[in-house]
Amino acid sequence: MNIATPKFGVGASALRKEDPRLLRGEGAFTDDIKAEGELRGFVLRSPHAAAHFAIGDLDAARSAPGVHLVLTAADLAHLGPVICQTPLKQPDGSAHALKHVPLLCDGEVRYVGDAVAFIVADTLSQAQDASELIEIDWDFSEAQVDLAGALEPGSPLVWPDLGTNQAFLYRMGDRAVTEAAFAEADHVTTIKFINNRLICNYMEPRACLAEWDAESEKFTLTLGSQGVHGIRKTLARDVFKTDLENFRVITRDVGGGFGTKSFNYREYPLSLESARRLGRPVKWVSDRTEHFLADAHGRDNDVTASLAMDKDGRILGLKIDLLANMGGYLHQFGPYIPALGATMSTGVYDIQNLDFEMRGVYTHTTPLDAYRGAGRPEAAFLIERLVDAAAREIGMPVEELRRKNFIKPEQMPYLTPGGRRYDVGEFDGHMTRALEKAGKASFPERVKEAEARGKLRGFGTAVYIEACAFAGSEPAKLTLDADGGITLYIGTQTNGQGHATAYSQFVADKIGLDFEKITVRQGDTAELAKGGGTGGSRSIPLGGVSVARASEVLAEKMKKLAADELEASPADIELVDGDARIVGTDRVISYADIARAAKTEEDRTGDADVVQDEATYPNGTHICEVEIDPETGDVEIIRYTIVDDFGVTVNPVLLLGQVHGGVMQGIGQCLTEGVVYSEDGQLLTASFMDYAMPRADDAPFFDFETRNVPSITNALGIKGAGEAGTIGACPAVVNALIDALYRACGVGEIEMPATPLRVWEALNG
C-alpha cells in the first residue's frame, strides 16, 4: 500500500493530544456537566456494619426545605438489584447462592456505608439536612470483619439463611496428582500471607447525571465509566428490565478508573428512577469519604501456598489454599477476580501439578471487585514470593532456581494447569538483562557501603506474566469527514491512558494524515452500537488492531475515489499529508475533495471488528533495591529496574507513563496502603488522613526498557501494558525487603503494607 510514513505513526513518541485541553481547564468531567433544572441526590448510608432496622416517619424529611423525593426500599420493588455477573461452578457442579447488591437495603445492612435511603433536593446540603430527619430504629448486632475468623464455628453470619459465611467453594487443578508429587518431593516450602485490602483512589470520585425524557420515555445517564455499553446493558437488562434502546449512556472525561469504574453501582439506577419520577435531571456526586465507604475495594486474600521440589530444585507441584473476601455482597465481578488469578498461579514456571482451592467469604465489609490487574497481581505476588522463599530455604541463588524452572521458548505454545495457553515468551532473556542493568554482580559492595552508614540493603527480583486482552474483539468505525479529517468511533473508554493519541497513531500509519486532524469519539451509546469498554489492557491490543484494519479499509476506498477523480489506477495512488497523489507526479486531490466525491456514506467509511481467539501474555522482570534505616524502620527504594516484554511498543512515552503509574500503585500496596476495620466494622481508614497513598518522595527513578517478543496471538504482535507495572511491583519490593531483613536478623516474612513500624518490629523481634 502506497502510504508515506507519518511523523507520529505507531512506534513514535507522540505527546498526548489530550493534554492541552485538560491543562487549560477545559475538561468535561461528570460534575462539569450541568442540566437545566437539575436536582441533587444524596445517599443515606448505614453507620453500622451489621444491623436490622426499621424506618419510621418520613414526613419530616419529605416536607423539609427543598426536598422533592425520598426513596426507600419499599419504593423500588419494581426494580432489580445490581447483580453479580460471574457465579462460579463449585466442585460438585452445584451453583452457589448469589447475594446481589440491593438498590436500597430492606430492613438489614451488611457493612458501614450500605445504602438505606435516597433523598433528592434542590441542593446537596438540603438533601443532607433532610436525611437527618429520617427516623430509623437500629437493632445492631455483632459484626464479622475478620476474614480468617469468618469461617470459624459460631462466627456472626452475614447471611444467616446460608448457615455459613462461605459464599462458594472453587477448585482448579488435580488434587490427587499434586498430592502424589508432594509425596515424592525432597523439599517443601510453605508461606502464609495476607494480600492486603486496597481502596482505589482515582482523582475523580464517581458521579452521575440522570435525565428522563417523558415524551420518548427514554433515559440518558452521564457518568464517569470504563465503558458505556456495559453500564447500559446492566441497567436495562438487570435493573429496569427493559430494552437497551431505552437508555443512552454517555461518558466524557474520566479522572481515573483502574477497574473500579467498570461497574454499575446502585447510585446510577437510584438517580435514574428519581429523574423519571420527578421529570427533572438528578445529579449525584460522591465525596471522598463516601468513595472510601461505598466503592468496591480490591485484593484482600488470606493465602497459604506450598511448593514441592526435588533435590535439584526442580518444581514438582504447587498447592494453594486461598480465602477471598467478598464483603457483604457478591459484587459485579467479585467471584471471578480471584478465580482469574488462579489461572495464572503457576506464573512463568514449568509447573505441571497444581492444586488450587479457594473459598469465597462473606464479611461485614464493603464488597470487593476488580482493581488494577484484577487477580493477576495477587497471583504474581504469590508465586514470586514462594519461589524466593524456596531458594532461600534450599540455599540456591534465586536467579538459578528461576532459570531452572522457567518455561523455555521451545516449549511454546505452553498450556498451564490453569488453562492458559502462552504463545511466546523469553523469560530468562529479560531476567538476565534486568540483572545486568540492576548491577546484581556488584550488589555485595553496595551492601557493605550501606552497612558502613548504618543501613540495611536488600535486592528483590520478580519475574511476572499476566493474561490480558482476553479473547474477543473491539469494533472500530472510521469516517472521512467533509473537511478532510478522520473521525474514529470506538467503544473503549479512556480514563487517562491517552487513547486519542494512541488510536490516532494507527490511523496516521495507514492514511497519512496530520495527527491533529484525527478525532477519536468514545463514550456514547448513541454513536456506536456496541463496545467492550476499557479493562484488562484490551483497548490497544484489541481496539488498536480493529482501528488499523478499519484504516486500511478506508484507505483503499479513498485511493479508489482519488483514482477515479485523477483518472489513474488505485495502485498508483499514495496518501500523503491530507492529499492523495499519483506516485511520482504533482497531480493531487485533497482528502476534502475525496469526501465530496463520495457518492454514499459507505464510500467514506471504514469498519473492522477483528476477533482475537486467546488472551495475550505480557511478561517481564522487575528488580527493586531498598535501603532500610534500622533505627526507624523507614524504607527507601534506591533503585528500580524494569525489563518488560509487551510484544510491540505503540508509543514509548505513553508506555512509560503506564508502567510508572502501575509500579507506583504496587509500591503503594507494599509500603503505605492498607484498609483497616475496627472489630465492630467501622472503616478506620476512611480518609487520606488515615489511608496513606504513596507520595512523590516514595517514587524512585525508574530504569526501564523493553525486550519485546511479538505475540503470535495478536494480529499486530501487541500484548498490552496497562496493568503490568502493578503486577510486577509488589513481589519485587517485598522480596527486596525480606532480602534485607533476612540478612540482618533472619526474618523471612513481612506483611503489607510494610510500614516503618512493621519493619522496625520485624527487626526488633
N, C-alpha and C positions, 0 to 999 in steps of 0.2 A: 504494500500500500504506500503510495507516494504522499508522505506527510513530513513536513520539516520538523526537526527535533525542537520542542518548545523549551523556553528558558526554565519553566517550572513544571516539567513533567515528572513522572514517577522517578524517585531516587534523588530529586533535588531538595535542598534545604530551604524550602519556601517558607517565609514567615507567615504567621496566621493572618488570613484576610479578615477574620472576625474582630481582631483586637482594636483597630482604630475606633470603630463604633462603640465598643464597650468602654474603652478608655475615656471617651468623650461623654460618658454617662448616658448614652443613647440606647441602652439595653431595654428590652421589653420582657421583664420578668413578670410573673403572675400578678404580684401586688402592684405592678406599674399599670396594669390594665384596669381601666375604670369603665363602668357601665352606668348609664343614666338611671338614677333611682335605686342604686344598689344598696342593699342592707347588709348587715354584718352578722355572721353566725358565731356562736361560742358553744363549746362542748363542756358540759358539767361532768367532771371526772371523779371517780371514786377516790377518797382519801385512805381507803382500807384495801388490803391485799386479798382478804377473804372475808366476805360478809354477805348475809342476806339483808334485803332492805325492802321497805315499803314507802312509796311516795305518797305524801298526804296532799293537802290542799295546794292546788296550783293557781288559785285565783289571784293571789297577791302578785305572783310572778307574771302572770299573763296580763294583768292590768297595770304593771309597772310602767313608768315613763318610757316611751319609745319602743316598747316591746310589741312585736307583730305576731310571734308564734313561739309556742313552747311544745316540743315534741318529746314524748316518752315512748317506751317500747309498745305500749298499748295502741299508739297511733300508727304503728308500722307493720301490722300483722300481714298486710298485703305484699310486703317486700321480702325478698330473700336475704340471707346473711352474706357476708364476704367469705366465700368458700375456700377451703383447702383444695387445690387442684392436683395434688400429687400424692395420693394414697399409695402405700407400698403393699406388696403381697407378702404375707407372713410365711414362715417356713412350712406351715401345714396347709398353705394355699388359701387360708381364710382372709377375709377383708377385716381390717381393724376399724373401730369406731372413729367417725370423723366429728370432731368438735370444732365447728366453724365459729368465726368471729361474728357475733350479732351486731346489727347496726347500733342498737342500744340495749343494754342489759335489762333482762326481765326478772327482777327480784333477786339476782345474785351477781356479785362481782368476783373476779378472779385475779386481779392484780391492781396495784395502785396506778391509777390512770385509766382504768376501764371506763367506758362511756356510759353515762346514766341518763342524760337529757341533752337536748339541743335547743338552744334559745336563739331567736333571731330578733334583732332590734335595729333601730336607726344607726346606732353606733356600737362599737365593741364595748365601751365602758358601760353603756346601758344594758347590754346583754349580760355582762359580768355581774352588774349590780342585781339584775333580776334573778340570776342563778342563786344568789344568796338568800332569796326569799322562798325558794323551793323547800318545802318541809320533807325531810327524809328521816325515817326511823331506821337506824342501823343496828343490826344484830351481828356484830363481827365475831369471828372465830379465829382459832389458831391458824397461822399461815405456814405453808411448807415452801421454803425458798432454797433449801439445800439440795442440790442435785443428787448427790450420792445417797443422802438420807431419805429421799422421797420414796424409795422402793423398800425401805425398812418396814417391818410389820408395825402397825399402829400409827404410821405417819398420817398426818392430816391429809385428806383426799381433796384434790382439786375438783374432780368429778365423781362424787360418791356413787352414782349409778354404775360406774365401771367397776367399783370394788378394788381399784388399784390406781396408782399413779403411772403405771406403764401404759404409754399411748400405743405402742406397737413393738413388735419384735421383727428384726430383719437380719438375714444371714446371707453371706456370699462366700464362695469357695467350697472346698471339700474338707470337711472336718476330719473324717476318718483317715484320709491320705495324709493330711497335715500332722495328725497325731502320730502316725507311723514315722514320718520324717523326724519329728521331735524325739521320738524314742531312739532313733539312730544317731542323734546329734552328740558331738563331743563337747559342745559348749552351748548354753542358752543364756542370752542376755534379756533381762526384763526391765522395762522402765514404766513408771507411772507418772502421769502429769495431768494438769488441767489446761485445756486450751481456753484461755480466759474470754469472758463475755465482753463484747465491744459495742459501742454506740457510734453509728455512722454520722459524723458531724460534717455534713456538707455546708457550704457557705449560706445557701438559700434554704431556710426551712420550708416545709411543704405549705402549699396554698392552693386554693381553687376558687374559680368564679363560675357559678352555676346560673344558667339562663333558661327560660321556658317560653316558647312561642305558642301561645294559645291557639292561634289560627291554624298553624300546621301541626300542632300537638307534638312538637319535637324539642329535644333538649340540646343545649350547647354547653359544654364543660371546657373551661380553660384552666390548665393546671401545669405545673412542672412535673414532667414524667420522663421515663426512658422509652416511651413508645405509646402513641395514642391508640393504635389499633387493639392492642391487648387490653388497655383500660376500657375501651368501648365495648369489647366483647364480654368482659366480665360484668360490666354494668347492665348491659342489655339482657344477656342470657341468664345470669345468675340472680341479679338483684331485682330488676324491674320486669324481667320475664317478657320481653318484647323484642321487636325486630331491631337489628343493627341500624337500619335506616332511620330510626327514631332518635339517634344520637349523633351529634357532631362533637368530636373531641379535638381540642387544639392545644398544642404545646409550643411556646415561643422560646425565649431564652431560659436556660436552666442553669442554676448555680450549683452544679454537682449532683451526682446520682449514686454511683458506687453500688448499684444493685438495689438499694433501699427505696428508690423512687420507681421501681418497676411495678409495684403492686397497686391494686385497688384497695384503698383504705376506706373506712366507714364514713369519714367526713365528706367524701365525694357524693355518695348517694344521699346523705343527710342534707347536704346543700341543695342537691337537685330536687329532692322531694319538697323541700321548703320553697324553692323557687316556683315549683308547679302550684303549690297551694296558695302562694301569695301573689303570683303573677308579677313578681319583681325579681331582679337579679339578687343573688345571695353570694356574698364572698366570705370565705373562711380562711384565716391566716394563722398558722401555728406560731407561737412564740418558742424560744429556745428551750425553756424548761418543759413545755408541752411536748416538744420533739424528743427530749430525753425520756419522757414517760411513755409516749404513745407510739412512736415509730418503731418498726421492727428492729430488734437488736441482732447481733451477729455472733458466730462462733459458739462458745460455751459447751465444750465436751469434756467429759471425765474419761481418761483413757488408761488402759493397761495394755501394753504391747510386748510381745516376746519374739526374739529372733533366734532360730536354731542354726548352728554352723557345724561343719566338720572340722577336723583338726587343722586343716589348711586355711580355714577362714571362708570356705565356700558356703554360701547361704543355702540352707535346705528347706526352710519354711518360715512362715510368718503367721503369728496368731495375734488377733486384736479383739479386745473387749471394750466397747465404747458405749458410754451413756451420752445421749444427745438431748440437751434441754430443749423442750418445745415451748416453754412458758405456759400461760393459762389456756391457750387455744392452739390449734394447728393452723398456722398462717399459710398464705397462698402457696408457697413452695417449701414450707418448713420441713416436712419429712424427706424431701428429695435432696436437700443440701448435704447432709451427712452421707446419704446413700451415694450421691455423686462422688463425694470424696473417697468413699470406699473403693470405687472403680480405679482410683489412682494410687491406692495404698502401697503398691509394690514399687512405685517410683521408677527410677532408671535402672533397676536391678533385675537380673535374670532369676526371679523367684517363681518357681513353678507351683509351690504349695501354699495356699492361703486359707486361713480360717478366720473369717470376719463376722463378728456378732455385734449388732447394735440394738440398743433398747432406747426408744424414744420415751421421754419422761415429761409428764406434766408437773409444773411448779406454779406457785402463785407469783409469777413474774411476767414481764412484758414478753409477748410471743417473739420467736426468733425466725429469721429467714435469711435470704442471701445478703452477704456483704462481700465486697470486692474479693473475687476469687471463688467464693461460694463452695466450700468443701475442699477445694484443691489446696489452699494454704494449710488447712488442717492436716491433709494427707501428707504433704511435703514435710511439714514440721515433724510429724510422727516418724516417718521412715528415716529422715536425715538425723534426727536426734538419736534414734535407735542405732543406726549404723555407727555414729560417733561413739556412743556408749559401748557398743560391742568391740570396736577397735581398741578402746582403752582397756577393756577387760582382758582381751587376749594378747595385749602388748604388740599390736600391729599398727604401723602408721596408717592414719585414716585414709590417706590417698591410695595406699596399697590395697586396703580392704575394698575400697570403692572400685578400683581398677579390676580387681579380681572378680567382681560380681556385676560389673556393667553389662548391659545388653550390648552386644557388638554390632557394628554396622552390617556385617554379613548375615546377622540373624533377622534383619528387617525384610519384609514386614513381620512384626512380632506381636503375637496375641498374648495379652496378660491374663492372669487369673481373674481379673476384674472385668474382662470382656473388652478391653481397649486394644485397638489394633494400631500400633505405632508404625508409621510409614517409613520414616527416616530418622536418623539420629547418630551423632558422633560425640558421645558424652565424654569420653576420655580426651578428645581433642580440645574441647573448650575448658575442661578442668585443668589440663596441663598448661594451656595458655594463661588461664587465670592465676594459677600458682606462680608462674613466671612473672606476670605483671605485679602480683602482690608481694614479690620478694620473699617467698617461703624459705628459700635457702639461707637467707641472712636473718631470719626471724630470731634465732637464738642470740644474736648480737643485740637486737633491739630489746630482748627480754632483760639482758644484763644492764643495758643502759637505763631501762626503766627502773630496775631494782636499785640502781645507784641513786635514783631520785626518790626512792621510797614508794614506787608504784608497781602494780602488777600488770603484766601484759598477757593478752590472750589472742589466739588466732583461730577463727572458726570458718569452716567451709560448708557449703550446702550445694548440692547438685540436684536441681529440680526438673521436673517435667509436668506439664499440665495439659488438660484437654480443653479446647475452646473451639469457637466457630463450628458448633455442632451441626450435624447433618441437616440439610435444609437449603433454603435459598433466601435471597432478599431482592425482590424485583426492582428494577430501575427503569425510569422513563425519561428520555431527553427530548426537548423540543428546540428547533431552530426558531428564534424569535424574529419578529418583524424588523428589529434594529440590527440584526446580525449577531446578537448574543445567543447564548445557550442557557436554557433552564433545565435543571435536573430535579426530578421528583423521586423521592425515595423514602421508605417507611422506617428507616432507623431514626435515632434521635440524639443529636449532640447534647452532651451535658458538660461541655468544656473541652472535649478532645480535639476539636478543630476539624470537624467533618467538612465544612465548607471549603477548607483548604485542601485536605487530602483528596476528596472526591474531584475537585477541580483539576488536580494533577492528572488523574486518569483521563478526564475529558480532554485536557490540553495535549496529552500524549497522542491522542487519536485524531483530534480535529484541528490542531494547530491554531489555537485561539488565545488571545491575550487573557491572562489569568483573571483579571478583574471583570471580564465580560461574561463570566460563567456564574450563574446564580444557582444556589442549592436550596431547594424547598423541602422541608421536613415538617412533621408535626401538625398535620391537618387531615383528618379522615375525609374531608370533602374534596381534597385534591388528589388522593391516592386511594385506590380501592383496598389495598392490603399492605401490610408491613409487619415485620417481626420485631421491630424495636431494637434497642441497643442493650446488650448484656452478653456476657461470656465472650468478649472480644470478637464479636461476629461482624461488626459494621464494615471493616475494611476487608477481611478475608472473604466474606460473602457479598456484602454490598459493593465493594470495590470491583470484584470480578464482574458483577452484573453491569456496573457503570461502564467498565472498559468494553464489555461486549456491546452494550447499547450504543456506545460512542462509535464503535466500528460499523454498526448497522446504519447509524445516521450519517456517518462519513461517506459510506457507499452511496446512499441516496443523494447526498449533496454533490458528490462527484458526477453522478448521472445527470442531475439537473444542470450542473455547470457545463457538462459536456454538450448537452442539448443546446444551451444558450450560446456556447462558443463554437459549436459545430466541430466537435472533436470527440475522440474516444475517451470513455471514462478512465481507461488505463493510463491515459496521458495527462490526467489532471492531478495536481497536488494541492493540498490545503495548507496555506501559509498565512499566519498572522491576520486572519479575518478575510482572506481572499482565496478564491480558487483560481489557479492559473494553469495554463498549458506549460508543461515542463520545458524549460529551455527557451521560453519566449516571454514577451512582456504583455501577452494577452491574458487579462484577468477579469474576474467578476466577483464583486463583494458578496459576503455572506448575506447581507441585507437584500441584495438583488436576487440571490438564490432563493431566499424566503419568499420574495414576491413572485418568483417564477413557479413556485409550488402550486399545483392545481388543487390539492386536497391537504387536509391536516396530516394525513398519513404520510404524505411526501416529505414532510419536515419533522417527522417523529422517529425516534429510535427506541425500541423496547428490548429488554432482556430479562430473563429470570433463570439464571444459571444455578442448577441444583448440584450441591455437593453431597456425596454419599456417606461421608465419615467425618469425624472431628479432625482438627489439626492439633499438633502437639509441639508447641513452643517448649524450649528447654534451655538450660544454661547453668552457669556456675556463679555463685555469689561468695565472696570472701570478705569477712569482716575482721578487723583488728581493733581491739579495745584496750583501754588502759583504765585500771581501777585504782582509786585512792583508798587504801585500806583503812585510813583513819575515819573517813566519812561514808564509804560505800558508793561514792559518786563514780559513774561510768561515763567515759568519753570514747566515742568512736573516732579512732585516729585515722584509719584508712578503710576505704570501701572499694572493692574491685568487682567488676561485673563483666563477664563474657557471655553473651546471650546468642541463641540461635532462633531468629524469628523468620527464617526462610528467605524473605525478601524485605528490604527496608524501603518503604514508600517515601518517607520524609524523615531524614535524620534528626531534624530539630524537634518535630512533634514526637518522635520516638523517644528522644532523650527526656522530654517533659513527662511522658507517660511512665518511663522507668523511674525517674527521680521521685515523682509523686507516689508511685506504688511502693517504692522502698521506704519512703517516709511513713506511710501507713503501717508497714510492717515494723519499722523501728518503734512507732508509737505503741503498738501492741506489746512489744518486747520490754520497753523501758518505762512507759508512762501511763498507758491507758488501761483501765480495768473497771468494770461495773461492780459496785458493792451494794448489796441489800442488807438491811438490818434483819434481825430474826423475825420481826413482825411484818416484813415485806416492804418497808419503806425504802425507796431508792435514795441512798446516801450520796450518790454521785450524779446529782440531777442538775448540775450547772458546771460552767467552766472553772468555778472556784474549787470544785472537788474532783472533777473529771479532767485529768491532765493530758491535754493534747500536746503532741510534740511541737516545739518551737524552733525558730530559725537556728538557735545555737545548739540544738540537738542534731542538726543536719551536718554530715561530713561532706567533704568534697569527694565526688564520685569519679572513679576511673572506669570508664565504660567503653566497651567496643562490642561489635557483633562478629560472630563466626558463623555465618549463615549457611545452612544446607537447605536448599529449596524443597518445600513439601511436594510430594508427588500426588497427594490427595487434592490439594487446591489447584485450580486451573492456572493460577499465576505464581504458584510456589509460596504464597504468603501463609504464615502461621498465626499471626495475631500477637499483640503485645500489651493489651490494656491491663491485665491482671498480674503479669509475670513478676513485676517488681515486688509486689506484696507477697507472692508465693515463695520467692527465694529468700526474702529478707529475714523472716523470723528464725528459721533454723540456723542461718549464718550468724546472726547476732547472738543467739543463746548458746550456740556451740562455742563461740569466742569467749563468752562469759565463763562458761563451765571450764574451758581450757585454762583460763587464768585461775579460777577458783581451785580446780583440782591440783594444779601445780603448787599453789600456795598452801592448801590445807586439806587436800583430799576430798573436797566436796564435788560430787558428781551430778548434782541436780539443783535447779532453782526454778521457782515458779514465775510466770509472767503476771503482771509487769515486774521486772527486776528493778524495783525502786532502790534508792540508796539504802533505805532501812533494811530491805530484804537482803541486799548484798552484804551489808555490814553484819547482819545476824548470821549469814552463812559463813562469813569469815571468823566470827567470834563464837561459833558453836550454838 
